[in-house]
């Protein structure tokens, strides 16, 4: 009887470890080189997180890619120094056009572009959708009032890498042609955990 109780306790511990309960949603960016786990912050950035999860649920990120890396050698003219890796469907599903997401600035969300932060890429405020970037190091220029976008509105941070930052850094150091990776890194899929 005692063995039976121990087996039940062990099984419950296994299940709780195998399927952890998170306060915030977690997603996994799957690549052929390994996986990256990202925690999302719906309380601070509800519109950005809801849109990102809807793209995941719609399968848009199947066969997407990391395709752009900004480093000290390829900075856009007129912006502050930047280090980030960008991904999404632009390189693989270029003809797909989705409506923009209302802009959630870091002034609103109280988030900041620290190392590992995932944020939405955009042109004008309200144009962001499927494209995202991950900060390499602290990037205060992406925050509200920062110098990396002329309108001063910054970018919409909505989560942070919690596992696999070593892979992000590895992808970031791949050779570039301008600011595009010479060989984009395939994103097999992004899934909810």
N, CA, C and O atoms as a DFTB+ gen file, in Angstrom:
772 C
 N C O
     1  1       0.833      -1.197       0.000
     2  2       0.000       0.000       0.000
     3  2       0.874       1.257       0.000
     4  3       0.578       2.229      -0.695
     5  1       1.956       1.224       0.788
     6  2       2.837       2.388       0.858
     7  2       3.479       2.661      -0.504
     8  3       3.605       3.816      -0.911
     9  1       3.890       1.586      -1.218
    10  2       4.468       1.728      -2.550
    11  2       3.473       2.401      -3.490
    12  3       3.858       3.248      -4.296
    13  1       2.209       2.034      -3.394
    14  2       1.160       2.608      -4.224
    15  2       1.073       4.123      -4.005
    16  3       0.978       4.887      -4.966
    17  1       1.107       4.552      -2.746
    18  2       1.046       5.987      -2.429
    19  2       2.274       6.719      -2.950
    20  3       2.165       7.826      -3.477
    21  1       3.455       6.097      -2.802
    22  2       4.677       6.710      -3.328
    23  2       4.621       6.836      -4.839
    24  3       5.075       7.832      -5.404
    25  1       4.059       5.818      -5.498
    26  2       3.942       5.865      -6.961
    27  2       3.023       7.003      -7.387
    28  3       3.312       7.689      -8.367
    29  1       1.941       7.212      -6.681
    30  2       1.018       8.307      -7.006
    31  2       1.705       9.653      -6.792
    32  3       1.589      10.544      -7.634
    33  1       2.414       9.812      -5.686
    34  2       3.133      11.064      -5.417
    35  2       4.169      11.316      -6.505
    36  3       4.283      12.435      -7.005
    37  1       4.927      10.279      -6.877
    38  2       5.950      10.429      -7.923
    39  2       5.311      10.821      -9.247
    40  3       5.827      11.679      -9.964
    41  1       4.186      10.189      -9.567
    42  2       3.501      10.513     -10.815
    43  2       3.019      11.966     -10.811
    44  3       3.166      12.676     -11.806
    45  1       2.454      12.395      -9.707
    46  2       1.974      13.789      -9.607
    47  2       3.126      14.777      -9.742
    48  3       2.988      15.812     -10.394
    49  1       4.255      14.459      -9.130
    50  2       5.430      15.328      -9.267
    51  2       5.898      15.363     -10.711
    52  3       6.265      16.424     -11.217
    53  1       5.890      14.205     -11.387
    54  2       6.300      14.146     -12.794
    55  2       5.384      15.014     -13.655
    56  3       5.849      15.798     -14.483
    57  1       4.080      14.863     -13.447
    58  2       3.124      15.631     -14.250
    59  2       3.290      17.121     -13.991
    60  3       3.242      17.918     -14.928
    61  1       3.486      17.510     -12.725
    62  2       3.623      18.939     -12.423
    63  2       4.896      19.508     -13.027
    64  3       4.924      20.680     -13.404
    65  1       5.965      18.694     -13.130
    66  2       7.209      19.163     -13.743
    67  2       7.105      19.161     -15.258
    68  3       7.651      20.043     -15.920
    69  1       6.401      18.166     -15.816
    70  2       6.308      18.045     -17.267
    71  2       5.402      19.119     -17.862
    72  3       5.626      19.572     -18.985
    73  1       4.391      19.523     -17.118
    74  2       3.444      20.516     -17.611
    75  2       3.331      21.649     -16.594
    76  3       2.323      21.755     -15.894
    77  1       4.346      22.487     -16.510
    78  2       4.321      23.534     -15.479
    79  2       3.176      24.519     -15.708
    80  3       2.797      24.804     -16.844
    81  1       2.658      25.011     -14.644
    82  2       1.624      26.043     -14.706
    83  2       2.310      27.394     -14.620
    84  3       2.979      27.696     -13.632
    85  1       2.144      28.199     -15.648
    86  2       2.770      29.513     -15.686
    87  2       1.750      30.585     -15.337
    88  3       0.566      30.450     -15.646
    89  1       2.204      31.631     -14.706
    90  2       1.336      32.791     -14.466
    91  2       0.997      33.457     -15.787
    92  3      -0.146      33.855     -16.013
    93  1       1.996      33.581     -16.667
    94  2       1.816      34.188     -17.987
    95  2       1.964      33.120     -19.059
    96  3       2.593      32.089     -18.816
    97  1       1.393      33.347     -20.249
    98  2       1.568      32.373     -21.330
    99  2       3.036      32.257     -21.740
   100  3       3.778      33.239     -21.739
   101  1       3.434      31.034     -22.091
   102  2       4.761      30.770     -22.625
   103  2       4.591      30.173     -24.019
   104  3       3.669      29.396     -24.268
   105  1       5.491      30.547     -24.914
   106  2       5.494      29.979     -26.258
   107  2       6.894      29.458     -26.552
   108  3       7.870      29.857     -25.916
   109  1       6.974      28.559     -27.527
   110  2       8.257      27.982     -27.916
   111  2       8.500      28.269     -29.395
   112  3       7.689      27.913     -30.249
   113  1       9.626      28.917     -29.684
   114  2      10.063      29.138     -31.056
   115  2      10.933      27.938     -31.413
   116  3      12.013      27.765     -30.848
   117  1      10.476      27.119     -32.339
   118  2      11.165      25.885     -32.693
   119  2      12.035      26.111     -33.931
   120  3      11.552      26.585     -34.959
   121  1      13.319      25.768     -33.823
   122  2      14.233      25.846     -34.962
   123  2      14.959      24.514     -35.073
   124  3      14.925      23.707     -34.145
   125  1      15.615      24.282     -36.206
   126  2      16.354      23.032     -36.379
   127  2      17.575      22.972     -35.461
   128  3      18.130      21.895     -35.244
   129  1      17.997      24.115     -34.922
   130  2      19.144      24.158     -34.018
   131  2      18.752      24.044     -32.552
   132  3      19.622      23.922     -31.690
   133  1      17.467      24.080     -32.258
   134  2      16.993      24.024     -30.884
   135  2      15.810      24.950     -30.689
   136  3      15.350      25.598     -31.629
   137  1      15.325      25.005     -29.463
   138  2      14.108      25.758     -29.152
   139  2      14.384      26.934     -28.229
   140  3      15.297      26.911     -27.404
   141  1      13.563      27.960     -28.399
   142  2      13.643      29.170     -27.580
   143  2      12.296      29.327     -26.892
   144  3      11.252      29.285     -27.543
   145  1      12.320      29.508     -25.581
   146  2      11.075      29.698     -24.827
   147  2      10.932      31.167     -24.458
   148  3      11.870      31.808     -23.985
   149  1       9.725      31.678     -24.689
   150  2       9.433      33.095     -24.456
   151  2       8.220      33.209     -23.531
   152  3       7.194      32.566     -23.751
   153  1       8.356      34.032     -22.500
   154  2       7.221      34.364     -21.632
   155  2       6.583      35.641     -22.152
   156  3       7.277      36.614     -22.446
   157  1       5.251      35.637     -22.266
   158  2       4.511      36.803     -22.750
   159  2       3.840      37.514     -21.585
   160  3       3.529      36.897     -20.566
   161  1       3.617      38.831     -21.742
   162  2       3.079      39.654     -20.664
   163  2       1.732      40.281     -21.052
   164  3       1.677      41.459     -21.404
   165  1       0.641      39.489     -20.989
   166  2      -0.661      40.010     -21.406
   167  2      -1.223      41.092     -20.488
   168  3      -2.035      41.906     -20.927
   169  1      -0.806      41.114     -19.226
   170  2      -1.316      42.156     -18.329
   171  2      -0.797      43.536     -18.733
   172  3      -1.516      44.531     -18.640
   173  1       0.467      43.584     -19.185
   174  2       1.056      44.869     -19.571
   175  2       0.793      45.218     -21.042
   176  3       0.573      46.385     -21.368
   177  1       0.812      44.220     -21.927
   178  2       0.685      44.476     -23.375
   179  2      -0.395      43.569     -23.969
   180  3      -0.090      42.696     -24.782
   181  1      -1.653      43.768     -23.569
   182  2      -2.715      42.831     -23.960
   183  2      -2.957      42.735     -25.471
   184  3      -3.194      41.641     -25.982
   185  1      -2.903      43.850     -26.185
   186  2      -3.192      43.820     -27.626
   187  2      -2.066      43.134     -28.399
   188  3      -2.322      42.350     -29.312
   189  1      -0.838      43.428     -28.033
   190  2       0.311      42.814     -28.709
   191  2       0.345      41.312     -28.459
   192  3       0.555      40.534     -29.390
   193  1       0.139      40.894     -27.203
   194  2       0.151      39.468     -26.868
   195  2      -1.002      38.752     -27.560
   196  3      -0.810      37.669     -28.113
   197  1      -2.197      39.339     -27.538
   198  2      -3.352      38.696     -28.176
   199  2      -3.111      38.502     -29.669
   200  3      -3.439      37.451     -30.220
   201  1      -2.541      39.506     -30.322
   202  2      -2.270      39.391     -31.757
   203  2      -1.222      38.312     -32.016
   204  3      -1.397      37.481     -32.908
   205  1      -0.131      38.318     -31.241
   206  2       0.941      37.332     -31.428
   207  2       0.397      35.915     -31.253
   208  3       0.697      35.033     -32.058
   209  1      -0.398      35.694     -30.211
   210  2      -0.975      34.373     -29.988
   211  2      -1.943      33.988     -31.104
   212  3      -2.025      32.818     -31.478
   213  1      -2.673      34.965     -31.637
   214  2      -3.600      34.649     -32.741
   215  2      -2.825      34.234     -33.989
   216  3      -3.286      33.372     -34.736
   217  1      -1.655      34.833     -34.227
   218  2      -0.827      34.430     -35.370
   219  2      -0.278      33.018     -35.157
   220  3      -0.201      32.228     -36.097
   221  1       0.098      32.711     -33.925
   222  2       0.566      31.357     -33.608
   223  2      -0.555      30.353     -33.860
   224  3      -0.349      29.337     -34.524
   225  1      -1.747      30.644     -33.323
   226  2      -2.886      29.733     -33.463
   227  2      -3.309      29.571     -34.921
   228  3      -3.840      28.526     -35.295
   229  1      -3.081      30.589     -35.746
   230  2      -3.438      30.524     -37.166
   231  2      -2.379      29.809     -38.000
   232  3      -2.587      29.576     -39.191
   233  1      -1.244      29.459     -37.388
   234  2      -0.197      28.745     -38.104
   235  2       0.688      29.618     -38.974
   236  3       1.427      29.102     -39.812
   237  1       0.627      30.938     -38.790
   238  2       1.411      31.833     -39.645
   239  2       2.913      31.625     -39.495
   240  3       3.666      31.864     -40.438
   241  1       3.355      31.182     -38.325
   242  2       4.792      31.062     -38.084
   243  2       5.377      29.709     -38.495
   244  3       6.561      29.461     -38.271
   245  1       4.565      28.828     -39.095
   246  2       5.125      27.593     -39.647
   247  2       5.999      27.977     -40.825
   248  3       5.551      28.653     -41.751
   249  1       7.240      27.543     -40.783
   250  2       8.224      27.832     -41.842
   251  2       8.453      29.333     -42.003
   252  3       8.557      29.838     -43.121
   253  1       8.530      30.031     -40.889
   254  2       8.934      31.439     -40.872
   255  2      10.459      31.463     -40.749
   256  3      11.110      30.444     -40.980
   257  1      11.035      32.613     -40.388
   258  2      12.499      32.650     -40.252
   259  2      12.956      33.832     -39.409
   260  3      12.246      34.823     -39.241
   261  1      14.174      33.687     -38.882
   262  2      14.953      34.824     -38.403
   263  2      15.757      35.276     -39.619
   264  3      16.498      34.481     -40.196
   265  1      15.624      36.525     -40.012
   266  2      16.215      36.955     -41.277
   267  2      17.016      38.253     -41.198
   268  3      17.676      38.621     -42.169
   269  1      16.976      38.946     -40.076
   270  2      17.625      40.252     -39.990
   271  2      18.370      40.372     -38.665
   272  3      17.859      39.965     -37.621
   273  1      19.581      40.933     -38.708
   274  2      20.355      41.175     -37.492
   275  2      20.995      42.548     -37.594
   276  3      21.767      42.815     -38.515
   277  1      20.675      43.411     -36.651
   278  2      21.327      44.723     -36.601
   279  2      22.489      44.640     -35.637
   280  3      22.330      44.235     -34.485
   281  1      23.675      45.031     -36.123
   282  2      24.883      44.999     -35.298
   283  2      25.680      46.282     -35.528
   284  3      25.204      47.189     -36.211
   285  1      26.868      46.365     -34.975
   286  2      27.644      47.609     -35.047
   287  2      28.053      47.972     -36.468
   288  3      28.426      49.116     -36.728
   289  1      27.990      47.016     -37.393
   290  2      28.426      47.280     -38.767
   291  2      27.310      47.682     -39.716
   292  3      27.604      48.121     -40.828
   293  1      26.055      47.556     -39.337
   294  2      24.971      47.795     -40.302
   295  2      23.813      48.607     -39.720
   296  3      22.650      48.305     -39.986
   297  1      24.121      49.619     -38.941
   298  2      23.090      50.441     -38.296
   299  2      22.329      51.288     -39.317
   300  3      22.934      51.841     -40.236
   301  1      21.000      51.391     -39.161
   302  2      20.247      52.301     -40.031
   303  2      20.692      53.745     -39.806
   304  3      21.014      54.131     -38.682
   305  1      20.709      54.528     -40.859
   306  2      21.110      55.933     -40.767
   307  2      20.149      56.688     -39.862
   308  3      18.931      56.554     -39.979
   309  1      20.710      57.483     -38.959
   310  2      19.899      58.357     -38.117
   311  2      19.308      57.710     -36.890
   312  3      18.581      58.364     -36.143
   313  1      19.604      56.422     -36.653
   314  2      19.074      55.792     -35.436
   315  2      20.213      55.525     -34.473
   316  3      21.383      55.535     -34.857
   317  1      19.863      55.288     -33.230
   318  2      20.886      54.972     -32.248
   319  2      21.455      53.580     -32.481
   320  3      20.876      52.786     -33.223
   321  1      22.576      53.284     -31.854
   322  2      23.203      51.966     -32.016
   323  2      22.270      50.875     -31.520
   324  3      21.650      51.002     -30.464
   325  1      22.178      49.816     -32.286
   326  2      21.183      48.779     -32.049
   327  2      21.799      47.394     -32.141
   328  3      22.703      47.162     -32.944
   329  1      21.308      46.472     -31.318
   330  2      21.669      45.059     -31.428
   331  2      20.405      44.239     -31.237
   332  3      19.853      44.165     -30.139
   333  1      19.953      43.623     -32.330
   334  2      18.742      42.814     -32.251
   335  2      18.698      41.812     -33.386
   336  3      19.365      41.970     -34.408
   337  1      17.887      40.764     -33.182
   338  2      17.630      39.733     -34.185
   339  2      16.152      39.781     -34.515
   340  3      15.311      39.738     -33.617
   341  1      15.827      39.870     -35.802
   342  2      14.427      40.010     -36.217
   343  2      13.953      38.760     -36.940
   344  3      14.700      38.132     -37.690
   345  1      12.699      38.417     -36.697
   346  2      12.095      37.261     -37.347
   347  2      10.641      37.503     -37.669
   348  3      10.073      38.543     -37.339
   349  1      10.046      36.514     -38.325
   350  2       8.648      36.586     -38.707
   351  2       8.438      35.935     -40.057
   352  3       9.195      35.052     -40.460
   353  1       7.402      36.379     -40.753
   354  2       7.016      35.742     -42.013
   355  2       7.415      36.550     -43.238
   356  3       7.168      36.111     -44.360
   357  1       8.028      37.725     -43.057
   358  2       8.337      38.611     -44.176
   359  2       9.127      37.910     -45.269
   360  3       8.826      38.084     -46.450
   361  1      10.123      37.129     -44.905
   362  2      11.003      36.487     -45.882
   363  2      10.340      35.277     -46.539
   364  3      10.664      34.949     -47.681
   365  1       9.432      34.616     -45.852
   366  2       8.860      33.369     -46.352
   367  2       7.434      33.507     -46.886
   368  3       7.013      32.727     -47.741
   369  1       6.701      34.482     -46.391
   370  2       5.300      34.658     -46.817
   371  2       5.071      36.139     -47.111
   372  3       4.150      36.765     -46.586
   373  1       5.936      36.677     -47.964
   374  2       5.997      38.127     -48.197
   375  2       4.683      38.714     -48.698
   376  3       4.388      39.878     -48.424
   377  1       3.899      37.939     -49.418
   378  2       2.651      38.473     -49.979
   379  2       1.514      38.590     -48.978
   380  3       0.481      39.185     -49.286
   381  1       1.686      38.030     -47.777
   382  2       0.609      38.058     -46.783
   383  2       0.579      39.415     -46.082
   384  3       1.581      39.841     -45.508
   385  1      -0.548      40.081     -46.129
   386  2      -0.688      41.395     -45.484
   387  2      -1.792      41.319     -44.435
   388  3      -2.934      40.977     -44.743
   389  1      -1.445      41.635     -43.224
   390  2      -2.391      41.612     -42.115
   391  2      -2.546      43.019     -41.566
   392  3      -1.631      43.834     -41.680
   393  1      -3.697      43.312     -40.971
   394  2      -3.878      44.654     -40.408
   395  2      -2.917      44.910     -39.255
   396  3      -2.462      43.974     -38.597
   397  1      -2.613      46.173     -39.015
   398  2      -1.722      46.556     -37.925
   399  2      -2.389      46.435     -36.564
   400  3      -3.615      46.413     -36.447
   401  1      -1.559      46.359     -35.555
   402  2      -2.001      46.258     -34.164
   403  2      -1.891      47.646     -33.526
   404  3      -0.892      48.332     -33.743
   405  1      -2.882      48.075     -32.749
   406  2      -2.728      49.357     -32.046
   407  2      -1.437      49.362     -31.224
   408  3      -1.143      48.405     -30.508
   409  1      -0.683      50.434     -31.334
   410  2       0.641      50.516     -30.704
   411  2       0.542      50.618     -29.186
   412  3      -0.182      51.461     -28.655
   413  1       1.279      49.747     -28.494
   414  2       1.362      49.779     -27.037
   415  2       2.795      50.179     -26.677
   416  3       3.695      49.339     -26.662
   417  1       2.993      51.438     -26.395
   418  2       4.348      51.923     -26.114
   419  2       4.805      51.462     -24.736
   420  3       3.998      51.066     -23.895
   421  1       6.118      51.522     -24.525
   422  2       6.649      51.158     -23.207
   423  2       6.225      52.163     -22.140
   424  3       6.266      51.853     -20.949
   425  1       5.822      53.352     -22.551
   426  2       5.281      54.320     -21.592
   427  2       3.975      53.774     -21.004
   428  3       3.695      53.952     -19.819
   429  1       3.183      53.110     -21.848
   430  2       1.925      52.517     -21.400
   431  2       2.157      51.226     -20.622
   432  3       1.567      51.023     -19.561
   433  1       3.017      50.356     -21.149
   434  2       3.162      49.008     -20.597
   435  2       4.099      48.923     -19.398
   436  3       4.040      47.971     -18.621
   437  1       4.972      49.933     -19.252
   438  2       6.006      49.940     -18.207
   439  2       7.043      48.827     -18.404
   440  3       7.787      48.502     -17.479
   441  1       7.092      48.244     -19.606
   442  2       8.138      47.289     -19.954
   443  2       9.315      48.054     -20.528
   444  3       9.191      49.235     -20.854
   445  1      10.455      47.394     -20.654
   446  2      11.626      48.035     -21.220
   447  2      12.363      47.034     -22.099
   448  3      12.274      45.825     -21.884
   449  1      13.080      47.533     -23.076
   450  2      13.807      46.682     -24.019
   451  2      15.161      46.277     -23.432
   452  3      16.209      46.784     -23.829
   453  1      15.104      45.347     -22.475
   454  2      16.320      44.790     -21.886
   455  2      16.691      43.526     -22.663
   456  3      15.938      43.084     -23.531
   457  1      17.840      42.953     -22.351
   458  2      18.281      41.784     -23.102
   459  2      17.246      40.660     -23.049
   460  3      16.724      40.331     -21.984
   461  1      16.958      40.077     -24.212
   462  2      15.974      39.007     -24.313
   463  2      14.554      39.466     -24.549
   464  3      13.676      38.639     -24.794
   465  1      14.302      40.762     -24.483
   466  2      12.938      41.263     -24.701
   467  2      12.520      41.005     -26.136
   468  3      13.301      41.209     -27.065
   469  1      11.274      40.550     -26.316
   470  2      10.688      40.384     -27.642
   471  2       9.722      41.538     -27.858
   472  3       8.954      41.898     -26.966
   473  1       9.771      42.108     -29.045
   474  2       9.022      43.317     -29.339
   475  2       8.524      43.262     -30.783
   476  3       9.055      42.506     -31.597
   477  1       7.518      44.052     -31.096
   478  2       6.979      44.075     -32.447
   479  2       7.727      45.075     -33.319
   480  3       7.917      46.230     -32.937
   481  1       8.146      44.620     -34.490
   482  2       8.741      45.520     -35.479
   483  2       7.618      46.322     -36.134
   484  3       6.489      45.842     -36.242
   485  1       7.927      47.543     -36.569
   486  2       6.889      48.384     -37.178
   487  2       7.518      49.460     -38.036
   488  3       8.724      49.702     -37.988
   489  1       6.669      50.099     -38.822
   490  2       7.020      51.357     -39.480
   491  2       6.375      52.457     -38.629
   492  3       6.929      52.833     -37.596
   493  1       5.216      52.978     -39.045
   494  2       4.489      53.971     -38.243
   495  2       3.770      53.274     -37.085
   496  3       3.501      52.075     -37.165
   497  1       3.453      54.008     -36.005
   498  2       2.681      53.394     -34.926
   499  2       1.373      52.819     -35.469
   500  3       0.684      53.460     -36.262
   501  1       1.042      51.606     -35.033
   502  2      -0.188      50.965     -35.491
   503  2      -0.010      50.103     -36.738
   504  3      -0.990      49.569     -37.257
   505  1       1.221      49.958     -37.229
   506  2       1.452      49.126     -38.416
   507  2       2.067      47.768     -38.076
   508  3       2.192      46.925     -38.964
   509  1       2.451      47.529     -36.828
   510  2       3.080      46.261     -36.447
   511  2       2.091      45.114     -36.616
   512  3       0.890      45.271     -36.397
   513  1       2.627      43.947     -37.015
   514  2       1.813      42.730     -36.988
   515  2       2.704      41.512     -36.737
   516  3       3.114      41.296     -35.597
   517  1       3.016      40.716     -37.745
   518  2       3.684      39.428     -37.523
   519  2       5.185      39.508     -37.254
   520  3       5.756      38.556     -36.723
   521  1       5.837      40.609     -37.603
   522  2       7.296      40.682     -37.483
   523  2       7.693      41.102     -36.065
   524  3       7.090      42.002     -35.481
   525  1       8.698      40.449     -35.535
   526  2       9.128      40.695     -34.162
   527  2      10.653      40.718     -34.108
   528  3      11.328      40.253     -35.027
   529  1      11.180      41.265     -33.022
   530  2      12.628      41.220     -32.820
   531  2      12.928      40.926     -31.363
   532  3      12.102      41.144     -30.476
   533  1      14.142      40.422     -31.141
   534  2      14.616      40.084     -29.805
   535  2      15.883      40.888     -29.539
   536  3      16.814      40.889     -30.345
   537  1      15.905      41.568     -28.405
   538  2      17.028      42.445     -28.057
   539  2      18.249      41.647     -27.619
   540  3      18.148      40.697     -26.843
   541  1      19.404      42.057     -28.134
   542  2      20.690      41.517     -27.715
   543  2      21.314      42.601     -26.830
   544  3      21.808      43.608     -27.336
   545  1      21.290      42.398     -25.531
   546  2      21.704      43.449     -24.610
   547  2      20.567      44.432     -24.385
   548  3      19.516      44.333     -25.018
   549  1      20.780      45.378     -23.486
   550  2      19.759      46.397     -23.189
   551  2      19.718      47.406     -24.328
   552  3      20.753      47.919     -24.753
   553  1      18.508      47.686     -24.819
   554  2      18.310      48.557     -25.982
   555  2      17.305      49.662     -25.631
   556  3      16.172      49.656     -26.113
   557  1      17.728      50.598     -24.796
   558  2      16.833      51.671     -24.332
   559  2      16.340      52.550     -25.481
   560  3      15.313      53.217     -25.356
   561  1      17.069      52.553     -26.597
   562  2      16.636      53.337     -27.753
   563  2      15.337      52.852     -28.358
   564  3      14.705      53.581     -29.122
   565  1      14.916      51.618     -28.031
   566  2      13.636      51.082     -28.519
   567  2      12.478      51.474     -27.612
   568  3      11.318      51.301     -27.987
   569  1      12.772      52.001     -26.426
   570  2      11.714      52.409     -25.498
   571  2      11.082      53.724     -25.947
   572  3      11.614      54.429     -26.805
   573  1       9.940      54.033     -25.351
   574  2       9.278      55.314     -25.607
   575  2      10.262      56.454     -25.328
   576  3      10.916      56.478     -24.285
   577  1      10.360      57.391     -26.264
   578  2      11.281      58.509     -26.123
   579  2      12.691      58.189     -26.575
   580  3      13.560      59.060     -26.548
   581  1      12.937      56.935     -26.997
   582  2      14.269      56.533     -27.447
   583  2      14.582      57.064     -28.839
   584  3      13.727      57.628     -29.521
   585  1      15.828      56.868     -29.236
   586  2      16.323      57.457     -30.492
   587  2      16.254      56.505     -31.683
   588  3      16.644      56.889     -32.786
   589  1      15.769      55.274     -31.496
   590  2      15.790      54.316     -32.594
   591  2      14.620      54.428     -33.556
   592  3      14.581      53.713     -34.557
   593  1      13.685      55.289     -33.283
   594  2      12.626      55.578     -34.244
   595  2      12.366      57.076     -34.176
   596  3      12.186      57.621     -33.087
   597  1      12.343      57.757     -35.334
   598  2      12.219      59.219     -35.327
   599  2      10.967      59.748     -34.639
   600  3      10.970      60.878     -34.150
   601  1       9.871      58.940     -34.589
   602  2       8.643      59.451     -33.975
   603  2       8.689      59.409     -32.449
   604  3       7.789      59.939     -31.798
   605  1       9.722      58.788     -31.861
   606  2       9.881      58.782     -30.411
   607  2       8.912      57.881     -29.661
   608  3       8.919      57.854     -28.431
   609  1       8.074      57.139     -30.392
   610  2       7.073      56.292     -29.738
   611  2       7.627      54.936     -29.326
   612  3       6.972      54.193     -28.594
   613  1       8.828      54.610     -29.790
   614  2       9.428      53.334     -29.446
   615  2       8.689      52.161     -30.062
   616  3       7.907      52.315     -31.000
   617  1       8.955      50.993     -29.514
   618  2       8.379      49.753     -30.035
   619  2       7.592      49.064     -28.937
   620  3       7.740      49.384     -27.758
   621  1       6.743      48.105     -29.338
   622  2       5.833      47.450     -28.398
   623  2       6.453      46.163     -27.850
   624  3       6.323      45.096     -28.450
   625  1       7.123      46.274     -26.714
   626  2       7.646      45.102     -26.009
   627  2       6.468      44.314     -25.448
   628  3       5.505      44.897     -24.950
   629  1       6.547      42.983     -25.528
   630  2       5.415      42.200     -25.020
   631  2       5.811      40.881     -24.373
   632  3       4.937      40.096     -24.004
   633  1       7.114      40.618     -24.224
   634  2       7.545      39.383     -23.583
   635  2       9.053      39.330     -23.460
   636  3       9.750      40.303     -23.748
   637  1       9.551      38.170     -23.025
   638  2      10.995      38.028     -22.810
   639  2      11.408      36.567     -22.962
   640  3      10.691      35.657     -22.544
   641  1      12.575      36.360     -23.569
   642  2      13.150      35.016     -23.687
   643  2      13.524      34.528     -22.289
   644  3      14.213      35.223     -21.544
   645  1      13.064      33.330     -21.942
   646  2      13.398      32.744     -20.642
   647  2      14.284      31.507     -20.786
   648  3      14.912      31.085     -19.815
   649  1      14.343      30.917     -21.987
   650  2      15.253      29.805     -22.275
   651  2      15.686      29.920     -23.735
   652  3      14.881      30.227     -24.615
   653  1      16.974      29.668     -23.975
   654  2      17.458      29.644     -25.351
   655  2      18.086      30.931     -25.830
   656  3      18.259      31.116     -27.035
   657  1      18.436      31.834     -24.918
   658  2      19.079      33.079     -25.337
   659  2      20.428      32.805     -25.990
   660  3      20.886      33.596     -26.815
   661  1      21.069      31.697     -25.632
   662  2      22.327      31.327     -26.278
   663  2      22.131      31.080     -27.771
   664  3      22.997      31.423     -28.576
   665  1      20.995      30.485     -28.146
   666  2      20.684      30.280     -29.564
   667  2      20.457      31.604     -30.279
   668  3      20.931      31.801     -31.398
   669  1      19.731      32.511     -29.631
   670  2      19.489      33.829     -30.225
   671  2      20.822      34.512     -30.514
   672  3      21.011      35.071     -31.594
   673  1      21.742      34.469     -29.559
   674  2      23.054      35.096     -29.761
   675  2      23.835      34.407     -30.878
   676  3      24.555      35.060     -31.634
   677  1      23.692      33.095     -30.978
   678  2      24.355      32.348     -32.050
   679  2      23.802      32.774     -33.414
   680  3      24.566      33.004     -34.351
   681  1      22.485      32.879     -33.522
   682  2      21.870      33.302     -34.785
   683  2      22.282      34.727     -35.132
   684  3      22.524      35.052     -36.294
   685  1      22.357      35.564     -34.115
   686  2      22.696      36.976     -34.300
   687  2      24.084      37.166     -34.905
   688  3      24.318      38.137     -35.625
   689  1      24.998      36.254     -34.620
   690  2      26.374      36.414     -35.102
   691  2      26.608      35.820     -36.492
   692  3      27.741      35.811     -36.973
   693  1      25.560      35.329     -37.137
   694  2      25.721      34.777     -38.484
   695  2      26.049      35.898     -39.478
   696  3      25.673      37.048     -39.251
   697  1      26.740      35.580     -40.571
   698  2      27.105      36.608     -41.559
   699  2      25.876      37.303     -42.144
   700  3      24.835      36.684     -42.363
   701  1      26.025      38.601     -42.388
   702  2      24.929      39.397     -42.963
   703  2      25.354      40.029     -44.277
   704  3      26.539      40.227     -44.544
   705  1      24.364      40.336     -45.079
   706  2      24.533      41.140     -46.286
   707  2      23.718      42.401     -46.024
   708  3      22.493      42.384     -46.146
   709  1      24.385      43.486     -45.666
   710  2      23.669      44.636     -45.116
   711  2      23.157      44.226     -43.749
   712  3      23.929      43.789     -42.896
   713  1      21.843      44.367     -43.539
   714  2      21.291      43.945     -42.249
   715  2      20.518      42.625     -42.347
   716  3      19.889      42.208     -41.375
   717  1      20.558      41.967     -43.507
   718  2      19.866      40.690     -43.675
   719  2      20.846      39.534     -43.528
   720  3      21.970      39.589     -44.028
   721  1      20.406      38.485     -42.835
   722  2      21.249      37.305     -42.702
   723  2      21.479      36.692     -44.082
   724  3      20.543      36.543     -44.867
   725  1      22.715      36.342     -44.364
   726  2      23.010      35.699     -45.648
   727  2      22.233      34.400     -45.797
   728  3      21.758      34.074     -46.885
   729  1      22.106      33.666     -44.709
   730  2      21.305      32.444     -44.698
   731  2      20.306      32.539     -43.554
   732  3      20.659      32.282     -42.403
   733  1      19.041      32.911     -43.861
   734  2      18.041      33.013     -42.794
   735  2      17.939      31.707     -42.006
   736  3      18.146      30.619     -42.542
   737  1      17.616      31.845     -40.727
   738  2      17.437      30.697     -39.837
   739  2      15.973      30.306     -39.874
   740  3      15.107      31.108     -39.525
   741  1      15.686      29.079     -40.294
   742  2      14.278      28.672     -40.396
   743  2      13.654      28.522     -39.013
   744  3      14.217      27.880     -38.126
   745  1      12.479      29.127     -38.849
   746  2      11.627      28.883     -37.698
   747  2      10.650      27.797     -38.147
   748  3       9.778      28.048     -38.979
   749  1      10.794      26.601     -37.600
   750  2       9.907      25.497     -37.986
   751  2       8.468      25.802     -37.608
   752  3       7.534      25.532     -38.363
   753  1       8.313      26.371     -36.421
   754  2       6.982      26.748     -35.942
   755  2       7.141      27.496     -34.621
   756  3       8.200      27.446     -33.995
   757  1       6.097      28.181     -34.206
   758  2       5.997      28.739     -32.856
   759  2       4.722      28.146     -32.269
   760  3       3.660      28.199     -32.888
   761  1       4.836      27.583     -31.075
   762  2       3.691      26.929     -30.449
   763  2       3.492      27.454     -29.036
   764  3       4.413      27.982     -28.414
   765  1       2.271      27.297     -28.547
   766  2       2.005      27.595     -27.127
   767  2       2.494      26.424     -26.273
   768  3       2.448      25.271     -26.703
   769  1       2.958      26.725     -25.075
   770  2       3.343      25.690     -24.117
   771  2       2.261      25.536     -23.054
   772  3       2.396      24.711     -22.151
